[in-house]
Amino acid sequence: MPKNAKLKISDPSIERSVLYVGEKEIIAASTGILKEEGWSIIYAPSLAEAPQYASKSGALVGVVGFSQKEFVDHAHRVELMLAQSTMLKWIALIPPQCR
């Protein structure tokens, strides 16, 4: 797909949801773009509650975003959450220092 191409949903009545777990500031710059493209954002209040939100929200994709300290401190809990929410495709926003 060309770099500037935009994915468009064929049926605008279908709602697309993304489940976000992490610091809201990390995804803040992308929320407007996601909403313009027809995505609604569901914020899980914590890692522990994310699997419940994943199963009830109808989200198609999950995004995890933490600062470097949070990422290091909670890596094991993130792995556990991912293992518990296998129905979603996950994207991780990883701080550059952690790559």
MOPAC internal coordinates of N, CA, C and O (Angstrom, degrees):
PM7 1SCF
backbone

  N    0.0000 0     0.00 0     0.00 0    0    0    0
  C    1.4415 1     0.00 0     0.00 0    1    0    0
  C    1.5258 1   107.80 1     0.00 0    2    1    0
  O    1.2310 1   119.83 1   -45.87 1    3    2    1
  N    1.3240 1   117.93 1   134.13 1    3    2    1
  C    1.4596 1   120.42 1   179.19 1    5    3    2
  C    1.5265 1   110.88 1   -59.72 1    6    5    3
  O    1.2310 1   121.24 1   -30.18 1    7    6    5
  N    1.3193 1   115.24 1   149.82 1    7    6    5
  C    1.4559 1   121.27 1  -174.68 1    9    7    6
  C    1.5309 1   113.04 1   -57.41 1   10    9    7
  O    1.2310 1   119.70 1   140.86 1   11   10    9
  N    1.3216 1   118.17 1   -39.14 1   11   10    9
  C    1.4635 1   121.47 1  -177.17 1   13   11   10
  C    1.5261 1   113.55 1   -90.85 1   14   13   11
  O    1.2310 1   119.84 1  -179.46 1   15   14   13
  N    1.3182 1   117.91 1     0.54 1   15   14   13
  C    1.4678 1   120.78 1  -179.00 1   17   15   14
  C    1.5285 1   109.51 1   -70.65 1   18   17   15
  O    1.2310 1   121.08 1   -36.19 1   19   18   17
  N    1.3222 1   115.55 1   143.81 1   19   18   17
  C    1.4565 1   120.76 1   177.93 1   21   19   18
  C    1.5179 1   108.90 1  -110.93 1   22   21   19
  O    1.2310 1   121.42 1   -44.06 1   23   22   21
  N    1.3129 1   114.89 1   135.94 1   23   22   21
  C    1.4537 1   119.72 1   174.21 1   25   23   22
  C    1.5196 1   108.07 1   -77.03 1   26   25   23
  O    1.2310 1   120.38 1   -49.52 1   27   26   25
  N    1.2956 1   116.89 1   130.48 1   27   26   25
  C    1.4552 1   121.36 1   177.25 1   29   27   26
  C    1.5171 1   108.29 1  -119.26 1   30   29   27
  O    1.2310 1   121.46 1   -43.06 1   31   30   29
  N    1.2865 1   114.82 1   136.94 1   31   30   29
  C    1.4491 1   120.02 1   178.15 1   33   31   30
  C    1.5263 1   108.49 1   -76.98 1   34   33   31
  O    1.2310 1   119.95 1   -41.44 1   35   34   33
  N    1.3213 1   117.70 1   138.56 1   35   34   33
  C    1.4643 1   120.74 1  -175.75 1   37   35   34
  C    1.5245 1   112.49 1   -74.24 1   38   37   35
  O    1.2310 1   119.71 1   149.79 1   39   38   37
  N    1.3039 1   118.16 1   -30.21 1   39   38   37
  C    1.4564 1   121.95 1   179.99 1   41   39   38
  C    1.5290 1   108.41 1  -119.74 1   42   41   39
  O    1.2310 1   119.73 1   -74.68 1   43   42   41
  N    1.3340 1   118.13 1   105.32 1   43   42   41
  C    1.4595 1   120.28 1  -176.18 1   45   43   42
  C    1.5241 1   114.11 1   -64.83 1   46   45   43
  O    1.2310 1   119.72 1   167.64 1   47   46   45
  N    1.3227 1   118.13 1   -12.36 1   47   46   45
  C    1.4637 1   119.49 1   179.22 1   49   47   46
  C    1.5313 1   111.80 1   -79.49 1   50   49   47
  O    1.2310 1   120.03 1   167.59 1   51   50   49
  N    1.3218 1   117.55 1   -12.41 1   51   50   49
  C    1.4601 1   121.32 1   179.49 1   53   51   50
  C    1.5224 1   108.48 1   -83.43 1   54   53   51
  O    1.2310 1   120.67 1   -57.47 1   55   54   53
  N    1.3246 1   116.32 1   122.53 1   55   54   53
  C    1.4484 1   120.23 1   179.30 1   57   55   54
  C    1.5207 1   109.94 1   -87.49 1   58   57   55
  O    1.2310 1   121.14 1   -44.07 1   59   58   57
  N    1.3026 1   115.43 1   135.93 1   59   58   57
  C    1.4615 1   121.11 1   176.39 1   61   59   58
  C    1.5215 1   107.79 1  -111.74 1   62   61   59
  O    1.2310 1   120.89 1   -50.26 1   63   62   61
  N    1.3222 1   115.91 1   129.74 1   63   62   61
  C    1.4610 1   120.88 1  -177.70 1   65   63   62
  C    1.5143 1   110.51 1  -120.90 1   66   65   63
  O    1.2310 1   121.83 1   -35.34 1   67   66   65
  N    1.3242 1   114.11 1   144.66 1   67   66   65
  C    1.4561 1   121.59 1   173.74 1   69   67   66
  C    1.5242 1   107.06 1  -121.40 1   70   69   67
  O    1.2310 1   120.83 1   -47.05 1   71   70   69
  N    1.3202 1   116.02 1   132.95 1   71   70   69
  C    1.4595 1   122.18 1   176.77 1   73   71   70
  C    1.5165 1   107.72 1   -94.46 1   74   73   71
  O    1.2310 1   120.42 1   -55.27 1   75   74   73
  N    1.3236 1   116.80 1   124.73 1   75   74   73
  C    1.4613 1   120.72 1  -179.58 1   77   75   74
  C    1.5182 1   109.76 1  -113.26 1   78   77   75
  O    1.2310 1   121.20 1   -48.09 1   79   78   77
  N    1.3376 1   115.32 1   131.91 1   79   78   77
  C    1.4579 1   122.51 1   176.93 1   81   79   78
  C    1.5226 1   106.99 1  -126.11 1   82   81   79
  O    1.2310 1   120.45 1   -59.04 1   83   82   81
  N    1.3227 1   116.75 1   120.96 1   83   82   81
  C    1.4598 1   119.89 1   178.35 1   85   83   82
  C    1.5096 1   111.56 1   141.00 1   86   85   83
  O    1.2310 1   121.64 1    16.19 1   87   86   85
  N    1.3223 1   114.47 1  -163.81 1   87   86   85
  C    1.4507 1   121.28 1  -178.36 1   89   87   86
  C    1.5286 1   109.67 1   -75.63 1   90   89   87
  O    1.2310 1   120.48 1   -55.01 1   91   90   89
  N    1.3236 1   116.70 1   124.99 1   91   90   89
  C    1.4673 1   121.04 1  -176.45 1   93   91   90
  C    1.5242 1   112.22 1   -60.62 1   94   93   91
  O    1.2310 1   120.02 1   149.61 1   95   94   93
  N    1.3263 1   117.57 1   -30.39 1   95   94   93
  C    1.4667 1   120.51 1  -178.96 1   97   95   94
  C    1.5300 1   111.79 1   -61.72 1   98   97   95
  O    1.2310 1   120.22 1   150.58 1   99   98   97
  N    1.3146 1   117.18 1   -29.42 1   99   98   97
  C    1.4639 1   120.96 1  -176.73 1  101   99   98
  C    1.5277 1   111.27 1   -69.22 1  102  101   99
  O    1.2310 1   119.90 1   143.79 1  103  102  101
  N    1.3111 1   117.80 1   -36.21 1  103  102  101
  C    1.4657 1   120.40 1  -178.95 1  105  103  102
  C    1.5332 1   112.42 1   -98.12 1  106  105  103
  O    1.2310 1   120.11 1   174.38 1  107  106  105
  N    1.3211 1   117.39 1    -5.62 1  107  106  105
  C    1.4643 1   121.70 1  -174.54 1  109  107  106
  C    1.5280 1   113.15 1   -52.34 1  110  109  107
  O    1.2310 1   119.81 1   138.41 1  111  110  109
  N    1.3172 1   117.97 1   -41.59 1  111  110  109
  C    1.4641 1   121.00 1  -177.81 1  113  111  110
  C    1.5294 1   112.24 1   -67.13 1  114  113  111
  O    1.2310 1   120.11 1   157.70 1  115  114  113
  N    1.3171 1   117.39 1   -22.30 1  115  114  113
  C    1.4601 1   121.25 1  -176.98 1  117  115  114
  C    1.5225 1   113.83 1   -97.83 1  118  117  115
  O    1.2310 1   119.61 1   168.98 1  119  118  117
  N    1.3162 1   118.35 1   -11.02 1  119  118  117
  C    1.4673 1   119.30 1  -174.41 1  121  119  118
  C    1.5264 1   112.54 1   -63.35 1  122  121  119
  O    1.2310 1   119.94 1   139.72 1  123  122  121
  N    1.3207 1   117.73 1   -40.28 1  123  122  121
  C    1.4644 1   120.01 1   179.01 1  125  123  122
  C    1.5106 1   112.22 1   -61.65 1  126  125  123
  O    1.2310 1   120.52 1   136.32 1  127  126  125
  N    1.3196 1   116.60 1   -43.68 1  127  126  125
  C    1.4637 1   121.74 1   179.52 1  129  127  126
  C    1.5239 1   110.17 1   -64.02 1  130  129  127
  O    1.2310 1   120.62 1   134.71 1  131  130  129
  N    1.3271 1   116.41 1   -45.29 1  131  130  129
  C    1.4627 1   119.84 1   179.57 1  133  131  130
  C    1.5279 1   111.04 1   -60.12 1  134  133  131
  O    1.2310 1   120.61 1   136.39 1  135  134  133
  N    1.3274 1   116.44 1   -43.61 1  135  134  133
  C    1.4682 1   119.68 1  -179.87 1  137  135  134
  C    1.5216 1   111.38 1   -66.12 1  138  137  135
  O    1.2310 1   120.14 1   140.78 1  139  138  137
  N    1.3302 1   117.33 1   -39.22 1  139  138  137
  C    1.4752 1   120.73 1   177.13 1  141  139  138
  C    1.5243 1   111.58 1   -60.75 1  142  141  139
  O    1.2310 1   120.89 1   147.43 1  143  142  141
  N    1.3199 1   115.90 1   -32.57 1  143  142  141
  C    1.4611 1   120.99 1  -178.68 1  145  143  142
  C    1.5312 1   112.68 1   -88.49 1  146  145  143
  O    1.2310 1   120.38 1  -172.14 1  147  146  145
  N    1.3242 1   116.88 1     7.86 1  147  146  145
  C    1.4621 1   120.13 1   174.17 1  149  147  146
  C    1.5120 1   115.53 1    92.61 1  150  149  147
  O    1.2310 1   119.62 1  -165.11 1  151  150  149
  N    1.3201 1   118.32 1    14.89 1  151  150  149
  C    1.4549 1   121.69 1   179.27 1  153  151  150
  C    1.5228 1   109.88 1   -97.52 1  154  153  151
  O    1.2310 1   120.40 1   -40.88 1  155  154  153
  N    1.3111 1   116.84 1   139.12 1  155  154  153
  C    1.4616 1   120.63 1   169.45 1  157  155  154
  C    1.5262 1   106.87 1  -104.67 1  158  157  155
  O    1.2310 1   121.12 1   -35.53 1  159  158  157
  N    1.3149 1   115.47 1   144.47 1  159  158  157
  C    1.4651 1   120.46 1  -176.54 1  161  159  158
  C    1.5201 1   109.09 1  -108.17 1  162  161  159
  O    1.2310 1   121.46 1   -52.72 1  163  162  161
  N    1.3131 1   114.81 1   127.28 1  163  162  161
  C    1.4566 1   122.15 1   177.09 1  165  163  162
  C    1.5240 1   106.30 1  -110.50 1  166  165  163
  O    1.2310 1   120.59 1   -56.31 1  167  166  165
  N    1.3201 1   116.47 1   123.69 1  167  166  165
  C    1.4550 1   120.86 1  -179.46 1  169  167  166
  C    1.5217 1   109.96 1   -97.46 1  170  169  167
  O    1.2310 1   120.53 1   -59.20 1  171  170  169
  N    1.3209 1   116.59 1   120.80 1  171  170  169
  C    1.4592 1   120.49 1   173.23 1  173  171  170
  C    1.5263 1   107.15 1   -82.11 1  174  173  171
  O    1.2310 1   119.77 1   -47.38 1  175  174  173
  N    1.3197 1   118.04 1   132.62 1  175  174  173
  C    1.4585 1   120.01 1  -175.94 1  177  175  174
  C    1.5242 1   114.68 1   -68.88 1  178  177  175
  O    1.2310 1   120.13 1   158.29 1  179  178  177
  N    1.3274 1   117.36 1   -21.71 1  179  178  177
  C    1.4681 1   119.61 1  -179.07 1  181  179  178
  C    1.5179 1   110.11 1  -159.33 1  182  181  179
  O    1.2310 1   121.09 1   -15.85 1  183  182  181
  N    1.3172 1   115.51 1   164.15 1  183  182  181
  C    1.4710 1   120.39 1   175.27 1  185  183  182
  C    1.5272 1   110.66 1   -60.38 1  186  185  183
  O    1.2310 1   120.70 1   139.66 1  187  186  185
  N    1.3197 1   116.26 1   -40.34 1  187  186  185
  C    1.4623 1   120.20 1  -177.83 1  189  187  186
  C    1.5239 1   112.20 1   -62.76 1  190  189  187
  O    1.2310 1   120.15 1   146.37 1  191  190  189
  N    1.3291 1   117.31 1   -33.63 1  191  190  189
  C    1.4552 1   121.19 1  -177.64 1  193  191  190
  C    1.5309 1   113.21 1   -90.60 1  194  193  191
  O    1.2310 1   119.72 1   169.85 1  195  194  193
  N    1.3133 1   118.13 1   -10.15 1  195  194  193
  C    1.4658 1   121.74 1  -176.29 1  197  195  194
  C    1.5293 1   113.66 1   -56.90 1  198  197  195
  O    1.2310 1   118.47 1   135.29 1  199  198  197
  N    1.3414 1   120.52 1   -44.71 1  199  198  197
  C    1.4717 1   118.79 1   179.38 1  201  199  198
  C    1.5312 1   113.05 1   -59.82 1  202  201  199
  O    1.2310 1   119.86 1   143.77 1  203  202  201
  N    1.3357 1   117.88 1   -36.23 1  203  202  201
  C    1.4668 1   120.62 1   177.23 1  205  203  202
  C    1.5268 1   110.14 1   -65.50 1  206  205  203
  O    1.2310 1   120.63 1   136.59 1  207  206  205
  N    1.3321 1   116.40 1   -43.41 1  207  206  205
  C    1.4622 1   120.37 1   178.69 1  209  207  206
  C    1.5288 1   110.06 1   -65.07 1  210  209  207
  O    1.2310 1   120.47 1   142.54 1  211  210  209
  N    1.3239 1   116.71 1   -37.46 1  211  210  209
  C    1.4697 1   120.86 1  -179.57 1  213  211  210
  C    1.5267 1   110.40 1   -62.01 1  214  213  211
  O    1.2310 1   120.35 1   136.50 1  215  214  213
  N    1.3152 1   116.93 1   -43.50 1  215  214  213
  C    1.4624 1   119.25 1  -176.64 1  217  215  214
  C    1.5284 1   112.38 1   -75.24 1  218  217  215
  O    1.2310 1   119.41 1   151.26 1  219  218  217
  N    1.3276 1   118.73 1   -28.74 1  219  218  217
  C    1.4625 1   121.67 1  -176.23 1  221  219  218
  C    1.5246 1   114.03 1   -95.40 1  222  221  219
  O    1.2310 1   119.86 1   159.87 1  223  222  221
  N    1.3131 1   117.86 1   -20.13 1  223  222  221
  C    1.4671 1   120.43 1  -170.25 1  225  223  222
  C    1.5211 1   114.53 1   -81.38 1  226  225  223
  O    1.2310 1   120.00 1   154.90 1  227  226  225
  N    1.3147 1   117.60 1   -25.10 1  227  226  225
  C    1.4536 1   120.04 1  -173.97 1  229  227  226
  C    1.5192 1   112.44 1    76.25 1  230  229  227
  O    1.2310 1   120.53 1  -166.59 1  231  230  229
  N    1.3320 1   116.60 1    13.41 1  231  230  229
  C    1.4608 1   121.20 1  -179.61 1  233  231  230
  C    1.5250 1   110.36 1   -63.44 1  234  233  231
  O    1.2310 1   121.18 1   -33.72 1  235  234  233
  N    1.3163 1   115.34 1   146.28 1  235  234  233
  C    1.4620 1   121.92 1   178.13 1  237  235  234
  C    1.5178 1   112.11 1   -91.34 1  238  237  235
  O    1.2310 1   121.18 1   152.90 1  239  238  237
  N    1.3401 1   115.35 1   -27.10 1  239  238  237
  C    1.4597 1   120.54 1  -175.82 1  241  239  238
  C    1.5199 1   108.74 1  -143.49 1  242  241  239
  O    1.2310 1   121.04 1   -28.29 1  243  242  241
  N    1.3194 1   115.62 1   151.71 1  243  242  241
  C    1.4549 1   121.73 1   175.66 1  245  243  242
  C    1.5225 1   109.53 1  -120.07 1  246  245  243
  O    1.2310 1   121.02 1   -34.89 1  247  246  245
  N    1.3172 1   115.65 1   145.11 1  247  246  245
  C    1.4647 1   121.60 1   178.06 1  249  247  246
  C    1.5183 1   107.40 1  -126.12 1  250  249  247
  O    1.2310 1   121.00 1   -48.06 1  251  250  249
  N    1.3339 1   115.70 1   131.94 1  251  250  249
  C    1.4570 1   122.65 1   176.37 1  253  251  250
  C    1.5139 1   106.94 1  -112.62 1  254  253  251
  O    1.2310 1   120.20 1   -51.06 1  255  254  253
  N    1.3327 1   117.23 1   128.94 1  255  254  253
  C    1.4548 1   120.26 1   179.93 1  257  255  254
  C    1.5121 1   112.12 1  -142.60 1  258  257  255
  O    1.2310 1   120.86 1   -62.78 1  259  258  257
  N    1.3238 1   115.96 1   117.22 1  259  258  257
  C    1.4612 1   121.19 1  -179.91 1  261  259  258
  C    1.5197 1   110.10 1  -135.63 1  262  261  259
  O    1.2310 1   121.34 1   -23.30 1  263  262  261
  N    1.3319 1   115.05 1   156.70 1  263  262  261
  C    1.4604 1   119.99 1   172.02 1  265  263  262
  C    1.5229 1   107.69 1   -68.67 1  266  265  263
  O    1.2310 1   120.66 1    -8.02 1  267  266  265
  N    1.3283 1   116.35 1   171.98 1  267  266  265
  C    1.4624 1   119.98 1  -178.98 1  269  267  266
  C    1.5264 1   111.11 1   -58.18 1  270  269  267
  O    1.2310 1   119.90 1   133.79 1  271  270  269
  N    1.3341 1   117.79 1   -46.21 1  271  270  269
  C    1.4664 1   120.44 1  -178.85 1  273  271  270
  C    1.5171 1   110.64 1   -62.87 1  274  273  271
  O    1.2310 1   120.24 1   132.94 1  275  274  273
  N    1.3394 1   117.15 1   -47.06 1  275  274  273
  C    1.4534 1   120.84 1   179.74 1  277  275  274
  C    1.5277 1   111.07 1   -62.03 1  278  277  275
  O    1.2310 1   120.69 1   139.56 1  279  278  277
  N    1.3181 1   116.28 1   -40.44 1  279  278  277
  C    1.4622 1   120.69 1  -179.82 1  281  279  278
  C    1.5289 1   110.44 1   -60.82 1  282  281  279
  O    1.2310 1   120.83 1   132.85 1  283  282  281
  N    1.3161 1   116.02 1   -47.15 1  283  282  281
  C    1.4694 1   120.54 1  -179.41 1  285  283  282
  C    1.5302 1   110.16 1   -66.48 1  286  285  283
  O    1.2310 1   120.46 1   135.14 1  287  286  285
  N    1.3367 1   116.73 1   -44.86 1  287  286  285
  C    1.4646 1   120.75 1  -177.13 1  289  287  286
  C    1.5312 1   113.10 1   -66.25 1  290  289  287
  O    1.2310 1   120.21 1   149.32 1  291  290  289
  N    1.3319 1   117.20 1   -30.68 1  291  290  289
  C    1.4660 1   120.16 1  -172.45 1  293  291  290
  C    1.5306 1   114.20 1  -115.84 1  294  293  291
  O    1.2310 1   119.49 1  -166.10 1  295  294  293
  N    1.3158 1   118.57 1    13.90 1  295  294  293
  C    1.4710 1   120.89 1  -176.65 1  297  295  294
  C    1.5313 1   111.77 1   -54.49 1  298  297  295
  O    1.2310 1   120.05 1   135.93 1  299  298  297
  N    1.3114 1   117.51 1   -44.07 1  299  298  297
  C    1.4708 1   120.16 1  -179.21 1  301  299  298
  C    1.5337 1   110.79 1   -64.40 1  302  301  299
  O    1.2310 1   120.19 1   139.06 1  303  302  301
  N    1.3310 1   117.25 1   -40.94 1  303  302  301
  C    1.4632 1   120.87 1   179.76 1  305  303  302
  C    1.5252 1   110.93 1   -67.28 1  306  305  303
  O    1.2310 1   120.34 1   145.27 1  307  306  305
  N    1.3355 1   116.95 1   -34.73 1  307  306  305
  C    1.4673 1   120.22 1   176.57 1  309  307  306
  C    1.5239 1   109.30 1   -64.60 1  310  309  307
  O    1.2310 1   119.99 1   134.83 1  311  310  309
  N    1.3267 1   117.62 1   -45.17 1  311  310  309
  C    1.4729 1   121.15 1   177.94 1  313  311  310
  C    1.5244 1   111.04 1   -57.82 1  314  313  311
  O    1.2310 1   120.57 1   137.11 1  315  314  313
  N    1.3125 1   116.52 1   -42.89 1  315  314  313
  C    1.4616 1   121.14 1   179.56 1  317  315  314
  C    1.5331 1   110.56 1   -63.98 1  318  317  315
  O    1.2310 1   120.41 1   136.57 1  319  318  317
  N    1.3274 1   116.81 1   -43.43 1  319  318  317
  C    1.4613 1   120.90 1   178.64 1  321  319  318
  C    1.5272 1   110.70 1   -61.31 1  322  321  319
  O    1.2310 1   120.44 1   136.41 1  323  322  321
  N    1.3237 1   116.77 1   -43.59 1  323  322  321
  C    1.4649 1   120.34 1   179.83 1  325  323  322
  C    1.5193 1   111.02 1   -62.22 1  326  325  323
  O    1.2310 1   120.57 1   140.21 1  327  326  325
  N    1.3027 1   116.51 1   -39.79 1  327  326  325
  C    1.4600 1   120.58 1   179.70 1  329  327  326
  C    1.5299 1   111.59 1   -66.14 1  330  329  327
  O    1.2310 1   120.31 1   150.37 1  331  330  329
  N    1.3354 1   117.02 1   -29.63 1  331  330  329
  C    1.4581 1   121.07 1  -178.17 1  333  331  330
  C    1.5326 1   112.63 1   -85.19 1  334  333  331
  O    1.2310 1   119.68 1   162.60 1  335  334  333
  N    1.3232 1   118.22 1   -17.40 1  335  334  333
  C    1.4676 1   120.68 1  -178.36 1  337  335  334
  C    1.5152 1   110.17 1  -119.65 1  338  337  335
  O    1.2310 1   121.23 1  -111.17 1  339  338  337
  N    1.3117 1   115.26 1    68.83 1  339  338  337
  C    1.4656 1   120.81 1  -174.29 1  341  339  338
  C    1.5260 1   113.94 1   -77.57 1  342  341  339
  O    1.2310 1   119.64 1   168.20 1  343  342  341
  N    1.3200 1   118.28 1   -11.80 1  343  342  341
  C    1.4644 1   120.19 1  -178.26 1  345  343  342
  C    1.5308 1   112.53 1   -76.41 1  346  345  343
  O    1.2310 1   120.12 1   161.69 1  347  346  345
  N    1.3159 1   117.38 1   -18.31 1  347  346  345
  C    1.4605 1   121.40 1  -179.18 1  349  347  346
  C    1.5187 1   111.63 1   -95.69 1  350  349  347
  O    1.2310 1   121.07 1   -27.32 1  351  350  349
  N    1.2972 1   115.55 1   152.68 1  351  350  349
  C    1.4600 1   122.04 1   167.72 1  353  351  350
  C    1.5168 1   105.32 1   -92.89 1  354  353  351
  O    1.2310 1   119.70 1   -50.18 1  355  354  353
  N    1.3140 1   118.18 1   129.82 1  355  354  353
  C    1.4636 1   121.84 1  -172.48 1  357  355  354
  C    1.5239 1   112.10 1  -108.39 1  358  357  355
  O    1.2310 1   121.83 1   -34.58 1  359  358  357
  N    1.3219 1   114.11 1   145.42 1  359  358  357
  C    1.4580 1   123.10 1   174.01 1  361  359  358
  C    1.5223 1   105.99 1  -125.01 1  362  361  359
  O    1.2310 1   120.24 1   -45.16 1  363  362  361
  N    1.3142 1   117.14 1   134.84 1  363  362  361
  C    1.4635 1   121.10 1   177.35 1  365  363  362
  C    1.5174 1   109.74 1  -111.25 1  366  365  363
  O    1.2310 1   120.88 1   -49.34 1  367  366  365
  N    1.3228 1   115.92 1   130.66 1  367  366  365
  C    1.4541 1   121.54 1   172.86 1  369  367  366
  C    1.5194 1   105.82 1   -95.48 1  370  369  367
  O    1.2310 1   120.74 1   -76.77 1  371  370  369
  N    1.3288 1   116.19 1   103.23 1  371  370  369
  C    1.4577 1   122.07 1  -172.58 1  373  371  370
  C    1.5215 1   109.51 1  -104.51 1  374  373  371
  O    1.2310 1   120.42 1   -50.42 1  375  374  373
  N    1.3418 1   116.79 1   129.58 1  375  374  373
  C    1.4587 1   119.40 1   177.57 1  377  375  374
  C    1.5350 1   110.68 1   -58.30 1  378  377  375
  O    1.2310 1   120.04 1   -35.33 1  379  378  377
  N    1.3433 1   117.53 1   144.67 1  379  378  377
  C    1.4677 1   120.48 1  -177.52 1  381  379  378
  C    1.5321 1   113.93 1   -53.93 1  382  381  379
  O    1.2310 1   119.96 1   147.39 1  383  382  381
  N    1.3214 1   117.68 1   -32.61 1  383  382  381
  C    1.4645 1   120.94 1  -177.98 1  385  383  382
  C    1.5265 1   112.03 1   -69.81 1  386  385  383
  O    1.2310 1   119.33 1   163.72 1  387  386  385
  N    1.3158 1   118.89 1   -16.28 1  387  386  385
  C    1.4703 1   122.00 1  -176.32 1  389  387  386
  C    1.5302 1   112.41 1   -95.59 1  390  389  387
  O    1.2310 1   119.37 1   175.94 1  391  390  389
  N    1.3073 1   118.80 1    -4.06 1  391  390  389
  C    1.4702 1   120.95 1  -177.09 1  393  391  390
  C    1.4962 1   111.30 1   -76.90 1  394  393  391
  O    1.2310 1   120.10 1   180.00 1  395  394  393

